[in-house]
Structure formats: C-alpha cells, structure tokens
Amino acid sequence: MTAFVLYLRLFQYGFRRHSTYLAAALAGAFTNTVFGILRAYVLIALWEARPGLAGYTLTQAVTFCFLTQAFIGPMQVFGRGLSFGDRIRSGDIAFDLVRPAPLLLWSLSEDLGRAAYLAFARSLPPTLIGAALFTMAGPVSPWFLPSFLLGIVVSFGWRYLVTLTSCWTSDDRGMHTLSALLTMFFSGMVLPLGLFPGWLRTVAEASPFAAMVQVPADMWLGTQPPLQALAFQLFWAIALLCLGALLTAAARRKVVVQGG
C-alpha cells in the first residue's frame, strides 16, 4: 500500500508539473491542429485518387490523421527524452539510484502523469476541431483506452532506454535525434504503415514504434483484431521495461565504479 501511495503521488506530481506549462500545451495543441488540417487535405486528395488505400475508407483516413496528431503529446512521438537525462550529465543520477523506489517505476509514474495531462491539453483540441471540420469515425472498439495506455507505456520504455544511454555517451543528442526519426517514421505518424512497401511494412509493423501510434489508432477504427493488437503492445511494453531494468542495473554499477 505504501508503494502504491508513493507511485500515485508521483503520478500526481507529473500531472501538476506539466499543468504549470499551460501556454506551451495550448500552443502545441494549436500546432497539432493546424498540421492535422493540412495533413487531412493531403490525405483526402490521396484517397480520392486511390480509394481504399491501406484498407481505410476516406473517413477512416481522415480520422487516422487527427488521431495521430492527438497522440504526439502523450506518446512523445518526437522522441523527447526523460527529465533524468540532465541528472545523468550532472552526476546527480547517483542520488536517484539510491532512492527507496526503483528509478524505472519512479520515472514511469511521473511520465504517466505527464501523459494524462497532455491527453487533455494537447489531444482533445485537435480531435474535437477535426471532428467539427471533417467527417470522422467514432471509436469502434471498447479496447481503445487500454491500447492507448499501453502505447504510452511502450513509448516510455523506449525513451527510458534512449535516455539511459547518456551513462555511456558524452553527448546524447545524436541518440535522441535518431530516436525521434525512428519513432516518427515507423510509428505510423507520417503515413499509415499499410502504405509502406513489402519488407519495410513488415519491419515497421513488427517494431515497438507501431505499438505507440498505429495500433491505438487502428483500435479506435476497429481495423485490427483487439486481442492480437493488445498482446502485441503488451509484449513490447514488458520487453522494453525489462530491458530498462537491466540497463538501470548496469548504469548503477557504472556509477559505483566511477563514483558518480
């Protein structure tokens, strides 16, 4: 019970911390909405020329467009690292590693609070405005919310691993840039993965990035078998969290050897 209360407090802290940046969240929501409208018109032209692309109707394609825009904040699609990255570079990570709670779960609780806030502040506006301007499909599967949550956890697991690489690199900006490119391209953020050719589609759909954007969007549209999709997301969530725990143990040994 004590551990549950701790993680709940950390969740609340993450929510409150990001709620102080209301102007930034609204600016992000505005930007996501504008780009969503531009992308929607591009997809409308594409689907009118080639109906049924990727197995979507025109309405589903437009809905997919605004859903992916809505996922940018909660899923951190552009690959922004976690807050403890700066503490690694300063050496203060040594204090984080001796806290009574594991760094992985501590960071996950805070990140879920961040995602919960951004789901309201940055996800709802583009979705509602998109629904007002275009014909959009409503959620078909009741499993969308679990899929959305698992997408956030998968995103966290990946970003946690990327952030921890700061323990072994003198400059982690290259890793974060590469992470942002991989996440944006292979998640379905740019285009539905069903439009990718041959082997590239197979690789993209099997990657953890697909679990962040493509799968939750398909769950909303009802275009994927729900149990299979959730099992895919759960696999990547567990795999990345386990890798994160192993890498944290390696980082702890490195900090001990180097004295922080």
Residue pairs with C-beta under 8 A, 6 or more apart in sequence:
3 101
6 100
6 101
6 109
7 101
7 105
7 106
7 109
8 109
10 101
10 106
10 109
10 110
10 113
11 109
11 110
11 112
11 113
11 116
12 113
13 110
13 113
14 109
14 110
14 111
14 112
14 113
14 114
14 116
14 117
15 113
15 114
15 116
15 117
16 113
17 110
17 113
17 114
18 25
18 113
18 114
18 117
18 118
19 117
19 121
22 121
25 73
25 117
25 118
25 121
25 122
26 121
26 125
28 72
28 73
28 121
28 122
29 73
29 121
29 122
29 123
29 124
29 125
29 126
30 125
32 69
32 70
32 72
32 73
32 122
32 125
32 126
33 69
33 125
33 126
33 129
33 130
35 69
36 65
36 66
36 69
36 126
36 129
36 130
37 129
37 130
37 133
39 65
39 69
40 62
40 65
40 66
40 130
40 133
40 134
43 61
43 62
43 64
43 65
44 58
44 61
44 62
46 53
46 61
47 53
47 56
47 57
47 58
47 61
48 58
51 57
51 58
53 61
53 192
53 194
53 195
54 61
54 192
54 193
54 194
54 195
55 194
55 223
56 64
56 192
56 194
56 221
56 223
59 135
59 136
59 137
60 137
60 221
60 223
61 192
62 130
62 134
62 135
62 136
63 130
63 136
63 137
63 220
63 221
64 188
64 192
64 217
64 221
65 130
66 126
66 127
66 130
66 131
66 134
66 136
67 127
67 216
67 217
67 220
68 77
68 188
68 189
68 213
68 217
69 126
69 130
70 122
70 123
70 124
70 126
70 127
71 77
71 123
71 151
71 189
71 212
71 213
71 216
71 217
72 78
72 122
72 189
73 115
73 118
73 119
73 121
73 122
73 123
74 115
74 116
74 118
74 119
74 122
74 123
74 148
74 151
74 152
74 155
75 115
75 151
75 152
75 155
75 187
75 212
75 213
76 155
76 159
77 155
77 183
77 184
77 187
77 189
77 212
77 213
78 180
78 183
78 184
79 159
79 162
79 176
79 177
79 179
79 180
79 181
79 182
79 183
79 184
80 159
80 176
80 180
81 159
81 162
81 163
81 172
81 176
82 107
82 111
82 156
82 159
82 160
82 163
83 107
83 110
84 93
84 96
84 103
84 107
84 163
85 163
85 166
85 172
87 93
87 96
88 163
88 164
88 166
88 167
89 166
91 260
93 167
93 251
93 255
93 260
94 255
94 260
96 103
96 106
97 103
97 248
97 251
97 252
97 255
99 106
102 245
102 248
103 248
104 160
104 241
104 244
104 245
104 248
107 156
107 160
108 153
108 156
108 160
108 241
111 152
111 156
111 159
112 152
112 153
112 156
115 152
130 136
137 220
137 221
139 220
140 220
140 221
140 222
141 147
141 219
141 220
141 222
141 226
143 219
143 226
143 229
143 230
144 216
144 219
144 220
146 230
147 215
147 216
147 219
147 226
147 229
147 230
147 233
148 216
148 219
150 211
150 216
150 230
150 233
150 234
150 237
151 211
151 212
151 213
151 215
151 216
151 233
153 237
153 241
154 208
154 211
154 212
154 233
154 236
154 237
154 240
155 183
155 212
157 208
157 236
157 237
157 239
157 240
157 241
157 243
157 244
158 179
158 183
158 208
158 209
158 212
158 240
159 179
160 240
160 244
161 240
161 243
161 244
161 247
162 172
162 175
162 176
162 179
163 172
164 244
164 247
164 248
164 251
165 172
165 175
166 172
167 250
167 251
167 254
167 255
168 254
169 175
182 209
183 189
183 209
183 212
184 190
185 204
185 209
186 193
186 203
186 204
186 207
186 209
186 210
187 209
187 210
187 212
187 213
187 214
188 204
188 209
188 210
188 213
188 214
188 217
189 213
192 214
193 201
193 204
193 205
193 210
193 214
194 201
195 201
196 204
204 210
205 214
208 236
208 239
208 240
210 232
211 232
211 233
211 236
211 237
215 224
215 229
215 232
215 233
218 224
218 229
219 226
219 229
